[in-house]
Amino acid sequence: MPFITTAESIGIEKGIKKGALKTTGEAVIAVLETRFGFVHEETVKAIKEIKKIDILKGLLRKAITVNSLEEFDGLLLEFKE
C-alpha cells in the first residue's frame, strides 16, 4: 500500500467533500425537474452556491415533498439564512 502524505490526505478529503456537494446539489435539481418539469435558473444558481452538505440534504428531502416550485423557493430562502 503506497504511503499517503498529510497534504495528500487533506486534498483527498476536500475532493470528496466537493464531490458530495456537487452530487447532492445535482440531486436536488434533478428531483425538482422530475416533479415539476423545469427549474428556474435562479433556483439552480442558488442551489449550486450552497456550500454546506447538511443544508443540501435538507433541501433534497424538501424537494421530494413540496407542492410547488414556489414553495421550494420559499424554503430555499429559509435554508440559506
N, C-alpha and C positions, 0 to 999 in steps of 0.2 A: 504494500500500500504506500503510495507516494506521500511525502511529508507536505502538509499544507501550513503555510505561514499564517501568523495572526492577521496580517493585511489581506491575504487571500481569503481567509475565513470571513472577515468583515465584508469584503467585496461580494462574496457568495451570498451572505445573509442579506445584504442590500438588494442584490439582484432578485432573490426570492421574494422579498417584500414588494419590490417594484412590480414583479410579475403578478403577485397576488392582487395588488391594487388594480392593475390593468384588467386582469381577468374578471374580477368581481364587478368593476365598473361596466365592462362589456356585457356581463350577465344581466345587470340591471337594465341596460338599454335594450338587450335582446328580449327580455320579458315584456317590457313596455311595448316594443314593436310588435311582438306576437299578440298581445292582448288588445292593443288599440290600433294597429296598422301603421302607425308612424310615431315619431317622437320629434318635438320641436328642437331645432338646432340649439337654441338657448339652453334647453334642458340637457341635451347631450354634453354641451360645453361645461355646464355646471357640475354634472356628474364626473366628468374627466378631471376637473380641478380639485376634487376631494382627495385628500392625502392621508385619510385615516381609515383603515380597513374595517374597524367596528362600525363606523358611520355607513360605509358602503354595504356592509352586511345587513344593517338595519333597513337601509333603503331597498335592498333586494327583497327582503321579507314584505315590505310595504308594497313594492311593485306587484307582487303576486296577489295582493288583496284589495288594492284601491279600486274605487268605482270609476274613476276617470283620470285623464292626464292632468286636468286642472287640480284635482285633489292631490295627485302626486306632487305637482309643482309646489303646492302649499306645504306639503310635508318636507319637500326638499329644502325649502327656506328654513324650516324649523330645525332640521338636522344639521344644516350648515352653521347655525348660530351657536 
